[in-house]
């Protein structure tokens, strides 16, 4: 897609442009070349006078189009998203924003899970009731009666947290020691009173993110109150309940139950459907938008990209480079001018994106991919 083209071809593409009028022109100087908008350092090979004289074509002008291609891909991504298009085809290129799976070969792909416009490896989880201990309640800013009663399995007469003295901003934090997925956070109270809580997670105890909706409110006596299913939040080391209303009346948390799950992210193999090129291509270009949902993917180790011109029978891997950010923990990755001329001749173009070493602590999501060829 980013092959160099000679200037005469570019000019002639817009009409029958000739250089014959320059046959008797004096030898060019640096100033006359600059006037044409061509830097003298951009002309290589023969002398400038030989290039311009006798209606000769201007050749060997190097042009790096990678930035232009990245920008075109980004515009195509946005255009497709604006129009709710999944598969967006252009001349010698195709763009997929994963609005649906219509651009993915679901038979050839492996462990692909599409959620909210992004692909990642399928996750497996087994709900288990956490083995809780006061030793893991590393810090709290809340009125504690007897902390150990939170985990003794006894409800009646086992008051632990007195919410009457707990105002807005009071919190109770649980440290799992390593990243852990939580499917539900619930507490049991002894009597009706105000108490609205927000579940949050953090990876460093500095930045906290809300999970789900607030829960509690105007509770009835001797009742469990639950955060609901929050498993979509993924795995994080620190979790806490954060009080959002003022202390009014009084009740106690008698018991705290945290339901966790073993989160296992599988490696992803994402293979596109076939797009037929007009001619047999010799190079391929890929631009893909990824998100480091957990951990950080090492390029060309934890995430890889490939191009095929024979419908996916033969693949050539490109070297992905970081082309910048498009959001928090989100990267633009690309490779250009990947030589695929050694592959069997064909025009059935496909791309493949794979992730590796995926786990609860490293989840790589793919939000969009463009494939171009020349």
Secondary structure, DSSP 4 states (H G I P E B T S, - for coil): ------HHHHHHTTS----GGGTTPPPP-HHHHHHTT--GGGB-SS-HHHHHGGGPPP--B----HHHHHHHHHHHHHHHHHTT-SEEEETTEEEE--SSSTTB-TTT-BSEEEETTEEEE-EE--EEE----GGG---EES-BS-GGGGGSS--TT---EEGGG--TT-EEEEEEEEEEEEEEEEEEESS--EEEEEEEEESSSSS-EEEEEEEEEEPPSSEEEE----GGG-EEEEEEEEE-S---S--EEEEEEEEEE--EEPP-EEEBPPEE-SS--SEEEEEEEEEEEES-PPBTTTEEEEEESBTTSS-EEE--EEEEEEETTEEEEEEEEEE-TTSPS--EEEEEEEE-S-BTTBEEEEEEEEEEE-
